[in-house]
């Protein structure tokens, strides 16, 4: 790449200025070839992504297999129960597809939130490098988890198709929109909670206690539409419930989704929590590194 060598206002070349300052040749080369901040950030994200991917897939024996088996085992367990009570369809969708879509949507949120929340503690040693910031580690973890969940979803849907299930979505863009919303909600929740957990470790136990009932009240196992009023309105304050309803509606236009379903609510909730999380990271950046 050719570099321009403009003259200063007084007619002196940059190279003459460096010589007069008696800078070593290596320093002059470093100044001319200094990378822009955005390039440094992208290099850091790439290195963190590769590191996290290797760590995630080789953390234990057949770690990659357990990533895939967790949703499969959940779907199989609940499907056996539904089969025993002779439930063939839920809301107009085959029970197996309804469960699979709901499980994958919920895991998109939960895994992203959990990985982002624990991102700072897992990468603390890397903060000795001034190029690596706490927010970098959590953002990269969110991207990796979203990528892994997409791969897992493709594998599971392909397997279900081989078994004869109708897994081709009627509106693929609506499905992607809902999955993206759930991922963003997980990212926003994880960004805010990652700071809170580092500053007050006891909050981690409280967050874990809050996340447990979400599996039941988000419509993963039971359709939200079957909950009577006014309790249904209380459950719909949860953006995950909207996300799961939207994913299922994208798979089948005949699905009996709740009338209160709102995509803007999912994205609005995600944007607010992401802004809050980034603001907390900016406010306590030094303390997170020195913690």
MODELLER restraints for C-alpha pairs under 7 A, 6 or more apart:
rsr = mdl.restraints
at = mdl.atoms
rsr.add(forms.Gaussian(group=physical.xy_distance, feature=features.Distance(at['CA:5:A'], at['CA:14:A']), mean=6.68, stdev=0.5))
rsr.add(forms.Gaussian(group=physical.xy_distance, feature=features.Distance(at['CA:6:A'], at['CA:13:A']), mean=6.58, stdev=0.5))
rsr.add(forms.Gaussian(group=physical.xy_distance, feature=features.Distance(at['CA:7:A'], at['CA:13:A']), mean=4.51, stdev=0.5))
rsr.add(forms.Gaussian(group=physical.xy_distance, feature=features.Distance(at['CA:7:A'], at['CA:14:A']), mean=6.40, stdev=0.5))
rsr.add(forms.Gaussian(group=physical.xy_distance, feature=features.Distance(at['CA:8:A'], at['CA:14:A']), mean=6.94, stdev=0.5))
rsr.add(forms.Gaussian(group=physical.xy_distance, feature=features.Distance(at['CA:18:A'], at['CA:28:A']), mean=6.91, stdev=0.5))
rsr.add(forms.Gaussian(group=physical.xy_distance, feature=features.Distance(at['CA:44:A'], at['CA:132:A']), mean=6.66, stdev=0.5))
rsr.add(forms.Gaussian(group=physical.xy_distance, feature=features.Distance(at['CA:45:A'], at['CA:136:A']), mean=6.69, stdev=0.5))
rsr.add(forms.Gaussian(group=physical.xy_distance, feature=features.Distance(at['CA:45:A'], at['CA:140:A']), mean=6.26, stdev=0.5))
rsr.add(forms.Gaussian(group=physical.xy_distance, feature=features.Distance(at['CA:48:A'], at['CA:137:A']), mean=6.86, stdev=0.5))
rsr.add(forms.Gaussian(group=physical.xy_distance, feature=features.Distance(at['CA:48:A'], at['CA:140:A']), mean=6.67, stdev=0.5))
rsr.add(forms.Gaussian(group=physical.xy_distance, feature=features.Distance(at['CA:49:A'], at['CA:140:A']), mean=5.79, stdev=0.5))
rsr.add(forms.Gaussian(group=physical.xy_distance, feature=features.Distance(at['CA:49:A'], at['CA:144:A']), mean=6.70, stdev=0.5))
rsr.add(forms.Gaussian(group=physical.xy_distance, feature=features.Distance(at['CA:53:A'], at['CA:144:A']), mean=6.96, stdev=0.5))
rsr.add(forms.Gaussian(group=physical.xy_distance, feature=features.Distance(at['CA:57:A'], at['CA:63:A']), mean=5.40, stdev=0.5))
rsr.add(forms.Gaussian(group=physical.xy_distance, feature=features.Distance(at['CA:57:A'], at['CA:64:A']), mean=4.94, stdev=0.5))
rsr.add(forms.Gaussian(group=physical.xy_distance, feature=features.Distance(at['CA:68:A'], at['CA:152:A']), mean=6.07, stdev=0.5))
rsr.add(forms.Gaussian(group=physical.xy_distance, feature=features.Distance(at['CA:71:A'], at['CA:103:A']), mean=6.49, stdev=0.5))
rsr.add(forms.Gaussian(group=physical.xy_distance, feature=features.Distance(at['CA:71:A'], at['CA:104:A']), mean=6.88, stdev=0.5))
rsr.add(forms.Gaussian(group=physical.xy_distance, feature=features.Distance(at['CA:75:A'], at['CA:99:A']), mean=6.10, stdev=0.5))
rsr.add(forms.Gaussian(group=physical.xy_distance, feature=features.Distance(at['CA:75:A'], at['CA:100:A']), mean=5.98, stdev=0.5))
rsr.add(forms.Gaussian(group=physical.xy_distance, feature=features.Distance(at['CA:79:A'], at['CA:96:A']), mean=6.37, stdev=0.5))
rsr.add(forms.Gaussian(group=physical.xy_distance, feature=features.Distance(at['CA:88:A'], at['CA:94:A']), mean=6.15, stdev=0.5))
rsr.add(forms.Gaussian(group=physical.xy_distance, feature=features.Distance(at['CA:88:A'], at['CA:95:A']), mean=5.59, stdev=0.5))
rsr.add(forms.Gaussian(group=physical.xy_distance, feature=features.Distance(at['CA:89:A'], at['CA:95:A']), mean=4.74, stdev=0.5))
rsr.add(forms.Gaussian(group=physical.xy_distance, feature=features.Distance(at['CA:90:A'], at['CA:98:A']), mean=6.79, stdev=0.5))
rsr.add(forms.Gaussian(group=physical.xy_distance, feature=features.Distance(at['CA:91:A'], at['CA:255:A']), mean=5.24, stdev=0.5))
rsr.add(forms.Gaussian(group=physical.xy_distance, feature=features.Distance(at['CA:91:A'], at['CA:256:A']), mean=4.97, stdev=0.5))
rsr.add(forms.Gaussian(group=physical.xy_distance, feature=features.Distance(at['CA:92:A'], at['CA:254:A']), mean=5.93, stdev=0.5))
rsr.add(forms.Gaussian(group=physical.xy_distance, feature=features.Distance(at['CA:92:A'], at['CA:255:A']), mean=4.96, stdev=0.5))
rsr.add(forms.Gaussian(group=physical.xy_distance, feature=features.Distance(at['CA:92:A'], at['CA:256:A']), mean=6.56, stdev=0.5))
rsr.add(forms.Gaussian(group=physical.xy_distance, feature=features.Distance(at['CA:93:A'], at['CA:252:A']), mean=6.97, stdev=0.5))
rsr.add(forms.Gaussian(group=physical.xy_distance, feature=features.Distance(at['CA:93:A'], at['CA:255:A']), mean=6.25, stdev=0.5))
rsr.add(forms.Gaussian(group=physical.xy_distance, feature=features.Distance(at['CA:97:A'], at['CA:167:A']), mean=6.73, stdev=0.5))
rsr.add(forms.Gaussian(group=physical.xy_distance, feature=features.Distance(at['CA:98:A'], at['CA:248:A']), mean=6.80, stdev=0.5))
rsr.add(forms.Gaussian(group=physical.xy_distance, feature=features.Distance(at['CA:101:A'], at['CA:248:A']), mean=6.56, stdev=0.5))
rsr.add(forms.Gaussian(group=physical.xy_distance, feature=features.Distance(at['CA:102:A'], at['CA:220:A']), mean=5.19, stdev=0.5))
rsr.add(forms.Gaussian(group=physical.xy_distance, feature=features.Distance(at['CA:102:A'], at['CA:244:A']), mean=5.70, stdev=0.5))
rsr.add(forms.Gaussian(group=physical.xy_distance, feature=features.Distance(at['CA:103:A'], at['CA:220:A']), mean=6.19, stdev=0.5))
rsr.add(forms.Gaussian(group=physical.xy_distance, feature=features.Distance(at['CA:104:A'], at['CA:153:A']), mean=6.82, stdev=0.5))
rsr.add(forms.Gaussian(group=physical.xy_distance, feature=features.Distance(at['CA:105:A'], at['CA:179:A']), mean=6.27, stdev=0.5))
rsr.add(forms.Gaussian(group=physical.xy_distance, feature=features.Distance(at['CA:105:A'], at['CA:182:A']), mean=6.90, stdev=0.5))
rsr.add(forms.Gaussian(group=physical.xy_distance, feature=features.Distance(at['CA:105:A'], at['CA:244:A']), mean=6.08, stdev=0.5))
rsr.add(forms.Gaussian(group=physical.xy_distance, feature=features.Distance(at['CA:108:A'], at['CA:146:A']), mean=6.83, stdev=0.5))
rsr.add(forms.Gaussian(group=physical.xy_distance, feature=features.Distance(at['CA:108:A'], at['CA:149:A']), mean=6.28, stdev=0.5))
rsr.add(forms.Gaussian(group=physical.xy_distance, feature=features.Distance(at['CA:108:A'], at['CA:182:A']), mean=6.48, stdev=0.5))
rsr.add(forms.Gaussian(group=physical.xy_distance, feature=features.Distance(at['CA:108:A'], at['CA:183:A']), mean=5.78, stdev=0.5))
rsr.add(forms.Gaussian(group=physical.xy_distance, feature=features.Distance(at['CA:109:A'], at['CA:182:A']), mean=5.32, stdev=0.5))
rsr.add(forms.Gaussian(group=physical.xy_distance, feature=features.Distance(at['CA:109:A'], at['CA:183:A']), mean=5.34, stdev=0.5))
rsr.add(forms.Gaussian(group=physical.xy_distance, feature=features.Distance(at['CA:109:A'], at['CA:185:A']), mean=6.67, stdev=0.5))
rsr.add(forms.Gaussian(group=physical.xy_distance, feature=features.Distance(at['CA:109:A'], at['CA:186:A']), mean=4.55, stdev=0.5))
rsr.add(forms.Gaussian(group=physical.xy_distance, feature=features.Distance(at['CA:110:A'], at['CA:186:A']), mean=6.46, stdev=0.5))
rsr.add(forms.Gaussian(group=physical.xy_distance, feature=features.Distance(at['CA:111:A'], at['CA:145:A']), mean=6.91, stdev=0.5))
rsr.add(forms.Gaussian(group=physical.xy_distance, feature=features.Distance(at['CA:112:A'], at['CA:142:A']), mean=5.50, stdev=0.5))
rsr.add(forms.Gaussian(group=physical.xy_distance, feature=features.Distance(at['CA:112:A'], at['CA:145:A']), mean=5.68, stdev=0.5))
rsr.add(forms.Gaussian(group=physical.xy_distance, feature=features.Distance(at['CA:112:A'], at['CA:146:A']), mean=6.92, stdev=0.5))
rsr.add(forms.Gaussian(group=physical.xy_distance, feature=features.Distance(at['CA:112:A'], at['CA:183:A']), mean=6.67, stdev=0.5))
rsr.add(forms.Gaussian(group=physical.xy_distance, feature=features.Distance(at['CA:112:A'], at['CA:186:A']), mean=5.27, stdev=0.5))
rsr.add(forms.Gaussian(group=physical.xy_distance, feature=features.Distance(at['CA:112:A'], at['CA:187:A']), mean=6.20, stdev=0.5))
rsr.add(forms.Gaussian(group=physical.xy_distance, feature=features.Distance(at['CA:113:A'], at['CA:186:A']), mean=4.35, stdev=0.5))
rsr.add(forms.Gaussian(group=physical.xy_distance, feature=features.Distance(at['CA:113:A'], at['CA:187:A']), mean=5.77, stdev=0.5))
rsr.add(forms.Gaussian(group=physical.xy_distance, feature=features.Distance(at['CA:113:A'], at['CA:189:A']), mean=6.04, stdev=0.5))
rsr.add(forms.Gaussian(group=physical.xy_distance, feature=features.Distance(at['CA:113:A'], at['CA:190:A']), mean=4.41, stdev=0.5))
rsr.add(forms.Gaussian(group=physical.xy_distance, feature=features.Distance(at['CA:114:A'], at['CA:190:A']), mean=6.64, stdev=0.5))
rsr.add(forms.Gaussian(group=physical.xy_distance, feature=features.Distance(at['CA:115:A'], at['CA:141:A']), mean=6.28, stdev=0.5))
rsr.add(forms.Gaussian(group=physical.xy_distance, feature=features.Distance(at['CA:115:A'], at['CA:142:A']), mean=6.95, stdev=0.5))
rsr.add(forms.Gaussian(group=physical.xy_distance, feature=features.Distance(at['CA:116:A'], at['CA:138:A']), mean=4.84, stdev=0.5))
rsr.add(forms.Gaussian(group=physical.xy_distance, feature=features.Distance(at['CA:116:A'], at['CA:141:A']), mean=5.87, stdev=0.5))
rsr.add(forms.Gaussian(group=physical.xy_distance, feature=features.Distance(at['CA:116:A'], at['CA:142:A']), mean=5.90, stdev=0.5))
rsr.add(forms.Gaussian(group=physical.xy_distance, feature=features.Distance(at['CA:116:A'], at['CA:187:A']), mean=6.76, stdev=0.5))
rsr.add(forms.Gaussian(group=physical.xy_distance, feature=features.Distance(at['CA:116:A'], at['CA:190:A']), mean=4.86, stdev=0.5))
rsr.add(forms.Gaussian(group=physical.xy_distance, feature=features.Distance(at['CA:116:A'], at['CA:191:A']), mean=6.44, stdev=0.5))
rsr.add(forms.Gaussian(group=physical.xy_distance, feature=features.Distance(at['CA:116:A'], at['CA:194:A']), mean=6.70, stdev=0.5))
rsr.add(forms.Gaussian(group=physical.xy_distance, feature=features.Distance(at['CA:117:A'], at['CA:190:A']), mean=4.51, stdev=0.5))
rsr.add(forms.Gaussian(group=physical.xy_distance, feature=features.Distance(at['CA:117:A'], at['CA:191:A']), mean=6.48, stdev=0.5))
rsr.add(forms.Gaussian(group=physical.xy_distance, feature=features.Distance(at['CA:117:A'], at['CA:193:A']), mean=5.69, stdev=0.5))
rsr.add(forms.Gaussian(group=physical.xy_distance, feature=features.Distance(at['CA:117:A'], at['CA:194:A']), mean=4.09, stdev=0.5))
rsr.add(forms.Gaussian(group=physical.xy_distance, feature=features.Distance(at['CA:118:A'], at['CA:194:A']), mean=6.29, stdev=0.5))
rsr.add(forms.Gaussian(group=physical.xy_distance, feature=features.Distance(at['CA:119:A'], at['CA:137:A']), mean=5.92, stdev=0.5))
rsr.add(forms.Gaussian(group=physical.xy_distance, feature=features.Distance(at['CA:119:A'], at['CA:138:A']), mean=5.04, stdev=0.5))
rsr.add(forms.Gaussian(group=physical.xy_distance, feature=features.Distance(at['CA:119:A'], at['CA:141:A']), mean=6.83, stdev=0.5))
rsr.add(forms.Gaussian(group=physical.xy_distance, feature=features.Distance(at['CA:120:A'], at['CA:134:A']), mean=5.78, stdev=0.5))
rsr.add(forms.Gaussian(group=physical.xy_distance, feature=features.Distance(at['CA:120:A'], at['CA:137:A']), mean=6.58, stdev=0.5))
rsr.add(forms.Gaussian(group=physical.xy_distance, feature=features.Distance(at['CA:120:A'], at['CA:138:A']), mean=6.72, stdev=0.5))
rsr.add(forms.Gaussian(group=physical.xy_distance, feature=features.Distance(at['CA:120:A'], at['CA:194:A']), mean=6.88, stdev=0.5))
rsr.add(forms.Gaussian(group=physical.xy_distance, feature=features.Distance(at['CA:123:A'], at['CA:137:A']), mean=6.85, stdev=0.5))
rsr.add(forms.Gaussian(group=physical.xy_distance, feature=features.Distance(at['CA:126:A'], at['CA:132:A']), mean=6.61, stdev=0.5))
rsr.add(forms.Gaussian(group=physical.xy_distance, feature=features.Distance(at['CA:127:A'], at['CA:133:A']), mean=6.26, stdev=0.5))
rsr.add(forms.Gaussian(group=physical.xy_distance, feature=features.Distance(at['CA:127:A'], at['CA:289:A']), mean=6.25, stdev=0.5))
rsr.add(forms.Gaussian(group=physical.xy_distance, feature=features.Distance(at['CA:135:A'], at['CA:281:A']), mean=6.49, stdev=0.5))
rsr.add(forms.Gaussian(group=physical.xy_distance, feature=features.Distance(at['CA:142:A'], at['CA:187:A']), mean=6.21, stdev=0.5))
rsr.add(forms.Gaussian(group=physical.xy_distance, feature=features.Distance(at['CA:146:A'], at['CA:183:A']), mean=6.75, stdev=0.5))
rsr.add(forms.Gaussian(group=physical.xy_distance, feature=features.Distance(at['CA:157:A'], at['CA:167:A']), mean=6.21, stdev=0.5))
rsr.add(forms.Gaussian(group=physical.xy_distance, feature=features.Distance(at['CA:161:A'], at['CA:167:A']), mean=6.12, stdev=0.5))
rsr.add(forms.Gaussian(group=physical.xy_distance, feature=features.Distance(at['CA:169:A'], at['CA:250:A']), mean=6.22, stdev=0.5))
rsr.add(forms.Gaussian(group=physical.xy_distance, feature=features.Distance(at['CA:169:A'], at['CA:251:A']), mean=3.97, stdev=0.5))
rsr.add(forms.Gaussian(group=physical.xy_distance, feature=features.Distance(at['CA:169:A'], at['CA:252:A']), mean=6.61, stdev=0.5))
rsr.add(forms.Gaussian(group=physical.xy_distance, feature=features.Distance(at['CA:170:A'], at['CA:250:A']), mean=6.06, stdev=0.5))
rsr.add(forms.Gaussian(group=physical.xy_distance, feature=features.Distance(at['CA:170:A'], at['CA:251:A']), mean=5.07, stdev=0.5))
rsr.add(forms.Gaussian(group=physical.xy_distance, feature=features.Distance(at['CA:170:A'], at['CA:252:A']), mean=5.65, stdev=0.5))
rsr.add(forms.Gaussian(group=physical.xy_distance, feature=features.Distance(at['CA:170:A'], at['CA:253:A']), mean=6.92, stdev=0.5))
rsr.add(forms.Gaussian(group=physical.xy_distance, feature=features.Distance(at['CA:171:A'], at['CA:250:A']), mean=4.94, stdev=0.5))
rsr.add(forms.Gaussian(group=physical.xy_distance, feature=features.Distance(at['CA:171:A'], at['CA:251:A']), mean=6.28, stdev=0.5))
rsr.add(forms.Gaussian(group=physical.xy_distance, feature=features.Distance(at['CA:172:A'], at['CA:250:A']), mean=6.62, stdev=0.5))
rsr.add(forms.Gaussian(group=physical.xy_distance, feature=features.Distance(at['CA:174:A'], at['CA:250:A']), mean=5.17, stdev=0.5))
rsr.add(forms.Gaussian(group=physical.xy_distance, feature=features.Distance(at['CA:175:A'], at['CA:247:A']), mean=4.88, stdev=0.5))
rsr.add(forms.Gaussian(group=physical.xy_distance, feature=features.Distance(at['CA:175:A'], at['CA:250:A']), mean=5.03, stdev=0.5))
rsr.add(forms.Gaussian(group=physical.xy_distance, feature=features.Distance(at['CA:175:A'], at['CA:251:A']), mean=6.93, stdev=0.5))
rsr.add(forms.Gaussian(group=physical.xy_distance, feature=features.Distance(at['CA:178:A'], at['CA:243:A']), mean=5.40, stdev=0.5))
rsr.add(forms.Gaussian(group=physical.xy_distance, feature=features.Distance(at['CA:178:A'], at['CA:246:A']), mean=5.79, stdev=0.5))
rsr.add(forms.Gaussian(group=physical.xy_distance, feature=features.Distance(at['CA:178:A'], at['CA:247:A']), mean=5.44, stdev=0.5))
rsr.add(forms.Gaussian(group=physical.xy_distance, feature=features.Distance(at['CA:179:A'], at['CA:247:A']), mean=6.94, stdev=0.5))
rsr.add(forms.Gaussian(group=physical.xy_distance, feature=features.Distance(at['CA:181:A'], at['CA:243:A']), mean=6.85, stdev=0.5))
rsr.add(forms.Gaussian(group=physical.xy_distance, feature=features.Distance(at['CA:181:A'], at['CA:266:A']), mean=6.04, stdev=0.5))
rsr.add(forms.Gaussian(group=physical.xy_distance, feature=features.Distance(at['CA:181:A'], at['CA:267:A']), mean=5.82, stdev=0.5))
rsr.add(forms.Gaussian(group=physical.xy_distance, feature=features.Distance(at['CA:182:A'], at['CA:240:A']), mean=6.54, stdev=0.5))
rsr.add(forms.Gaussian(group=physical.xy_distance, feature=features.Distance(at['CA:182:A'], at['CA:243:A']), mean=6.01, stdev=0.5))
rsr.add(forms.Gaussian(group=physical.xy_distance, feature=features.Distance(at['CA:184:A'], at['CA:270:A']), mean=5.50, stdev=0.5))
rsr.add(forms.Gaussian(group=physical.xy_distance, feature=features.Distance(at['CA:185:A'], at['CA:269:A']), mean=6.96, stdev=0.5))
rsr.add(forms.Gaussian(group=physical.xy_distance, feature=features.Distance(at['CA:185:A'], at['CA:270:A']), mean=4.44, stdev=0.5))
rsr.add(forms.Gaussian(group=physical.xy_distance, feature=features.Distance(at['CA:187:A'], at['CA:274:A']), mean=6.86, stdev=0.5))
rsr.add(forms.Gaussian(group=physical.xy_distance, feature=features.Distance(at['CA:188:A'], at['CA:270:A']), mean=5.69, stdev=0.5))
rsr.add(forms.Gaussian(group=physical.xy_distance, feature=features.Distance(at['CA:188:A'], at['CA:273:A']), mean=4.55, stdev=0.5))
rsr.add(forms.Gaussian(group=physical.xy_distance, feature=features.Distance(at['CA:188:A'], at['CA:274:A']), mean=3.94, stdev=0.5))
rsr.add(forms.Gaussian(group=physical.xy_distance, feature=features.Distance(at['CA:188:A'], at['CA:277:A']), mean=6.27, stdev=0.5))
rsr.add(forms.Gaussian(group=physical.xy_distance, feature=features.Distance(at['CA:189:A'], at['CA:273:A']), mean=6.05, stdev=0.5))
rsr.add(forms.Gaussian(group=physical.xy_distance, feature=features.Distance(at['CA:191:A'], at['CA:274:A']), mean=6.58, stdev=0.5))
rsr.add(forms.Gaussian(group=physical.xy_distance, feature=features.Distance(at['CA:191:A'], at['CA:277:A']), mean=4.50, stdev=0.5))
rsr.add(forms.Gaussian(group=physical.xy_distance, feature=features.Distance(at['CA:191:A'], at['CA:278:A']), mean=6.75, stdev=0.5))
rsr.add(forms.Gaussian(group=physical.xy_distance, feature=features.Distance(at['CA:192:A'], at['CA:273:A']), mean=6.84, stdev=0.5))
rsr.add(forms.Gaussian(group=physical.xy_distance, feature=features.Distance(at['CA:192:A'], at['CA:276:A']), mean=6.35, stdev=0.5))
rsr.add(forms.Gaussian(group=physical.xy_distance, feature=features.Distance(at['CA:192:A'], at['CA:277:A']), mean=3.88, stdev=0.5))
rsr.add(forms.Gaussian(group=physical.xy_distance, feature=features.Distance(at['CA:192:A'], at['CA:280:A']), mean=6.84, stdev=0.5))
rsr.add(forms.Gaussian(group=physical.xy_distance, feature=features.Distance(at['CA:195:A'], at['CA:280:A']), mean=6.68, stdev=0.5))
rsr.add(forms.Gaussian(group=physical.xy_distance, feature=features.Distance(at['CA:195:A'], at['CA:281:A']), mean=6.60, stdev=0.5))
rsr.add(forms.Gaussian(group=physical.xy_distance, feature=features.Distance(at['CA:196:A'], at['CA:203:A']), mean=6.70, stdev=0.5))
rsr.add(forms.Gaussian(group=physical.xy_distance, feature=features.Distance(at['CA:197:A'], at['CA:203:A']), mean=5.55, stdev=0.5))
rsr.add(forms.Gaussian(group=physical.xy_distance, feature=features.Distance(at['CA:197:A'], at['CA:204:A']), mean=5.31, stdev=0.5))
rsr.add(forms.Gaussian(group=physical.xy_distance, feature=features.Distance(at['CA:217:A'], at['CA:235:A']), mean=6.56, stdev=0.5))
rsr.add(forms.Gaussian(group=physical.xy_distance, feature=features.Distance(at['CA:218:A'], at['CA:240:A']), mean=5.87, stdev=0.5))
rsr.add(forms.Gaussian(group=physical.xy_distance, feature=features.Distance(at['CA:218:A'], at['CA:241:A']), mean=4.45, stdev=0.5))
rsr.add(forms.Gaussian(group=physical.xy_distance, feature=features.Distance(at['CA:219:A'], at['CA:241:A']), mean=5.81, stdev=0.5))
rsr.add(forms.Gaussian(group=physical.xy_distance, feature=features.Distance(at['CA:224:A'], at['CA:232:A']), mean=6.76, stdev=0.5))
rsr.add(forms.Gaussian(group=physical.xy_distance, feature=features.Distance(at['CA:225:A'], at['CA:257:A']), mean=6.87, stdev=0.5))
rsr.add(forms.Gaussian(group=physical.xy_distance, feature=features.Distance(at['CA:225:A'], at['CA:258:A']), mean=5.50, stdev=0.5))
rsr.add(forms.Gaussian(group=physical.xy_distance, feature=features.Distance(at['CA:236:A'], at['CA:242:A']), mean=6.84, stdev=0.5))
rsr.add(forms.Gaussian(group=physical.xy_distance, feature=features.Distance(at['CA:239:A'], at['CA:265:A']), mean=6.93, stdev=0.5))
rsr.add(forms.Gaussian(group=physical.xy_distance, feature=features.Distance(at['CA:239:A'], at['CA:266:A']), mean=5.22, stdev=0.5))
rsr.add(forms.Gaussian(group=physical.xy_distance, feature=features.Distance(at['CA:242:A'], at['CA:261:A']), mean=5.56, stdev=0.5))
rsr.add(forms.Gaussian(group=physical.xy_distance, feature=features.Distance(at['CA:242:A'], at['CA:262:A']), mean=6.38, stdev=0.5))
rsr.add(forms.Gaussian(group=physical.xy_distance, feature=features.Distance(at['CA:242:A'], at['CA:266:A']), mean=6.81, stdev=0.5))
rsr.add(forms.Gaussian(group=physical.xy_distance, feature=features.Distance(at['CA:243:A'], at['CA:266:A']), mean=6.77, stdev=0.5))
rsr.add(forms.Gaussian(group=physical.xy_distance, feature=features.Distance(at['CA:245:A'], at['CA:257:A']), mean=5.95, stdev=0.5))
rsr.add(forms.Gaussian(group=physical.xy_distance, feature=features.Distance(at['CA:248:A'], at['CA:255:A']), mean=6.92, stdev=0.5))
rsr.add(forms.Gaussian(group=physical.xy_distance, feature=features.Distance(at['CA:249:A'], at['CA:255:A']), mean=5.51, stdev=0.5))
rsr.add(forms.Gaussian(group=physical.xy_distance, feature=features.Distance(at['CA:249:A'], at['CA:257:A']), mean=6.49, stdev=0.5))
